[in-house]
């Protein structure tokens, strides 16, 4: 958003909510944005943990296959 758009939004909010409720509204909006960002970060961390767990399982499977292949090969 450009600064002009933000100014229009601020003026409309000032007219609709008035000067007494605007600070309270801004505080609640800030808390909402903070909570949303925390939830977004938690979801990203959970997603990364799931990806790491899947990668670990894949690596363990590949290591087991390599170990079995190594055991099947005759020694020189």
C-alpha positions in Angstrom: 0.0 0.0 0.0 1.1 3.5 -0.7 1.3 6.2 1.9 -1.7 7.9 0.3 -3.8 4.8 0.7 -2.8 4.5 4.3 -3.7 8.1 5.0 -7.1 7.6 3.5 -7.6 4.5 5.7 -6.5 6.4 8.7 -8.9 9.3 8.0 -11.8 7.0 7.5 -11.0 5.1 10.7 -10.7 8.4 12.6 -14.1 9.4 11.3 -15.8 6.1 11.9 -14.3 5.2 15.3 -13.5 8.6 16.7 -10.4 9.8 18.5 -11.3 8.0 21.8 -11.6 4.5 20.3 -8.9 4.8 17.8 -5.9 4.1 20.2 -7.8 1.0 21.6 -8.5 -0.2 18.1 -4.8 0.2 17.1 -3.7 -1.7 20.2 -6.1 -4.6 19.5 -5.0 -4.6 15.8 -1.4 -4.7 16.9 -2.1 -7.7 19.2 -3.9 -9.4 16.4 -1.0 -9.0 14.0 1.4 -10.2 16.7 -0.7 -13.3 17.4 -1.0 -14.0 13.6 2.7 -13.7 13.1 3.3 -16.1 16.1 0.9 -18.6 14.7 2.5 -18.3 11.2 5.9 -18.9 12.7 4.7 -21.9 14.7 3.1 -23.4 11.6 6.3 -22.9 9.6 8.4 -24.6 12.4 5.9 -27.5 12.5 6.1 -27.9 8.7 9.9 -27.8 8.9 10.0 -30.4 11.6 7.7 -32.7 9.5 10.0 -32.2 6.5 13.1 -33.0 8.6 11.4 -36.2 10.0 10.5 -37.3 6.5 14.1 -36.6 5.3 15.5 -38.6 8.3 13.3 -41.6 7.5 14.4 -41.4 3.8 18.0 -41.3 4.8 17.6 -44.2 7.2 16.0 -46.2 4.5 18.8 -45.5 2.1 21.4 -46.3 4.7 19.7 -49.6 5.4 19.5 -50.5 1.7 23.2 -49.6 1.3 24.1 -51.7 4.3 22.2 -54.7 2.9 23.8 -54.2 -0.5 27.2 -54.1 1.2 26.5 -57.3 3.1 25.5 -59.1 -0.1 28.7 -58.2 -2.0 31.5 -60.8 -1.7 34.7 -59.7 0.1 37.8 -59.6 -2.2 
